[in-house]
Amino acid sequence: MAVIRKATLSDLEVLCTLEKRCFEKKRFSEDHMTWLLENPDATSYVYYNEAGIVASIILMRLGRIGKVVSLGVAPGHRRRGIATQLMALGEREMKTHGAASMRLEVGTTNDAAIMLYESLGYEIVREMPRYYSWGEDALAMKKPM
Ligand SMILES: CC(C)(COP(=O)(O)OP(=O)(O)OC[C@H]1O[C@@H](n2cnc3c(N)ncnc32)[C@H](O)[C@@H]1OP(=O)(O)O)[C@@H](O)C(=O)NCCC(=O)NCCS
């Protein structure tokens, strides 16, 4: 049976491993992940099933904005609605804390994620040339709550 629960610092190692499985380039360092897990304005959820922790989402409250900082589902567990569930939970959490809109950035070549976010009602608000450290452009996306 699958369970979603809030992540804690005790999930640090498994979250860093999951980042490596999900992202070829964009990975958070252990220090940055620790900072996020300890940050009172951030909320993280892990999704686990019989295979262990296979997905996570990290969100931050920035005033009236709820920001999706990271979302990853391990290969082999994709296209089963896991990201959709995590996003719905994250949006609810941000709304509870007063967010009027959701924001995120996604690489312009990340078709799977762009399609996911569009399917959830996110719209592209602008392009951000060379947003990532390796030179890839990003799209800023937004969804009113
Ligand atoms: C993007 C990602 C989070 C999607 O996770 P997921 O659990 O597979 O997504 P879902 O099953 O909830 O997909 C919901 C919808 O999004 C769209 N979608 C998701 N992956 C897609 C793909 N590879 N191709 C086309 N559409 C896709 C579809 O509309 C899908 O609905 P459908 O399966 O009924 O057609 C996952 O592919 C991933 O972890 N990728 C690597 C990390 C990453 O890029 N994270 C986002 C960073 S901004």
The ligand as an SDF file (V2000), in Angstrom:
LIG
                    3D

 48 50  0  0  0  0  0  0  0  0999 V2000
    7.8260   14.8110  -14.3270 C   0  0  0  0  0  0  0  0  0  0  0  0
    7.5400   13.6840  -13.3360 C   0  0  0  0  0  0  0  0  0  0  0  0
    7.6120   14.2630  -11.9190 C   0  0  0  0  0  0  0  0  0  0  0  0
    6.1280   13.1420  -13.5980 C   0  0  0  0  0  0  0  0  0  0  0  0
    5.8090   12.1810  -12.5810 O   0  0  0  0  0  0  0  0  0  0  0  0
    4.6860   11.0680  -12.8040 P   0  0  0  0  0  0  0  0  0  0  0  0
    4.3360   10.4840  -11.4690 O   0  0  0  0  0  0  0  0  0  0  0  0
    5.0910   10.1610  -13.8690 O   0  0  0  0  0  0  0  0  0  0  0  0
    3.4450   11.9580  -13.3410 O   0  0  0  0  0  0  0  0  0  0  0  0
    1.9090   11.5350  -13.3670 P   0  0  0  0  0  0  0  0  0  0  0  0
    1.7840   10.0540  -13.4990 O   0  0  0  0  0  0  0  0  0  0  0  0
    1.1900   12.1750  -12.2170 O   0  0  0  0  0  0  0  0  0  0  0  0
    1.4560   12.2110  -14.7480 O   0  0  0  0  0  0  0  0  0  0  0  0
    0.3010   13.0350  -14.8470 C   0  0  0  0  0  0  0  0  0  0  0  0
    0.1780   13.5510  -16.2720 C   0  0  0  0  0  0  0  0  0  0  0  0
    1.3300   14.3310  -16.6220 O   0  0  0  0  0  0  0  0  0  0  0  0
    1.6560   14.1200  -18.0150 C   0  0  0  0  0  0  0  0  0  0  0  0
    2.9250   13.3850  -18.1370 N   0  0  0  0  0  0  0  0  0  0  0  0
    3.6920   12.9080  -17.1310 C   0  0  0  0  0  0  0  0  0  0  0  0
    4.8080   12.3050  -17.6290 N   0  0  0  0  0  0  0  0  0  0  0  0
    4.7170   12.4100  -18.9810 C   0  0  0  0  0  0  0  0  0  0  0  0
    5.5450   11.9830  -20.0470 C   0  0  0  0  0  0  0  0  0  0  0  0
    6.6990   11.3050  -19.8310 N   0  0  0  0  0  0  0  0  0  0  0  0
    5.1540   12.2590  -21.3260 N   0  0  0  0  0  0  0  0  0  0  0  0
    3.9960   12.9190  -21.5510 C   0  0  0  0  0  0  0  0  0  0  0  0
    3.1450   13.3520  -20.5730 N   0  0  0  0  0  0  0  0  0  0  0  0
    3.5090   13.1050  -19.3140 C   0  0  0  0  0  0  0  0  0  0  0  0
    0.5080   13.2620  -18.5520 C   0  0  0  0  0  0  0  0  0  0  0  0
   -0.5300   14.1500  -18.9510 O   0  0  0  0  0  0  0  0  0  0  0  0
    0.1150   12.4610  -17.3200 C   0  0  0  0  0  0  0  0  0  0  0  0
   -1.1840   11.9360  -17.4010 O   0  0  0  0  0  0  0  0  0  0  0  0
   -1.4090   10.4880  -18.1010 P   0  0  0  0  0  0  0  0  0  0  0  0
   -0.3750    9.5480  -17.5500 O   0  0  0  0  0  0  0  0  0  0  0  0
   -2.8140   10.1490  -17.7000 O   0  0  0  0  0  0  0  0  0  0  0  0
   -1.2360   10.7190  -19.5760 O   0  0  0  0  0  0  0  0  0  0  0  0
    8.5470   12.4910  -13.5030 C   0  0  0  0  0  0  0  0  0  0  0  0
    8.6190   12.1520  -14.8550 O   0  0  0  0  0  0  0  0  0  0  0  0
    9.9510   12.7960  -12.9880 C   0  0  0  0  0  0  0  0  0  0  0  0
   10.2480   12.6180  -11.8040 O   0  0  0  0  0  0  0  0  0  0  0  0
   10.8630   13.2710  -13.8730 N   0  0  0  0  0  0  0  0  0  0  0  0
   12.2520   13.5540  -13.4930 C   0  0  0  0  0  0  0  0  0  0  0  0
   12.3380   14.6790  -12.4930 C   0  0  0  0  0  0  0  0  0  0  0  0
   11.6970   15.9550  -13.0090 C   0  0  0  0  0  0  0  0  0  0  0  0
   11.8550   16.3200  -14.1620 O   0  0  0  0  0  0  0  0  0  0  0  0
   10.9600   16.6530  -12.1150 N   0  0  0  0  0  0  0  0  0  0  0  0
   10.3160   17.9190  -12.4350 C   0  0  0  0  0  0  0  0  0  0  0  0
   11.3100   19.0060  -12.2720 C   0  0  0  0  0  0  0  0  0  0  0  0
   10.6040   20.5910  -12.6290 S   0  0  0  0  0  0  0  0  0  0  0  0
  1  2  1  0
  2  3  1  0
  2  4  1  0
  2 36  1  0
  4  5  1  0
  5  6  1  0
  6  7  2  0
  6  8  1  0
  6  9  1  0
  9 10  1  0
 10 11  2  0
 10 12  1  0
 10 13  1  0
 13 14  1  0
 14 15  1  0
 15 16  1  0
 15 30  1  0
 16 17  1  0
 17 18  1  0
 17 28  1  0
 18 19  1  0
 18 27  1  0
 19 20  2  0
 20 21  1  0
 21 22  1  0
 21 27  2  0
 22 23  1  0
 22 24  2  0
 24 25  1  0
 25 26  2  0
 26 27  1  0
 28 29  1  0
 28 30  1  0
 30 31  1  0
 31 32  1  0
 32 33  2  0
 32 34  1  0
 32 35  1  0
 36 37  1  0
 36 38  1  0
 38 39  2  0
 38 40  1  0
 40 41  1  0
 41 42  1  0
 42 43  1  0
 43 44  2  0
 43 45  1  0
 45 46  1  0
 46 47  1  0
 47 48  1  0
M  END
$$$$
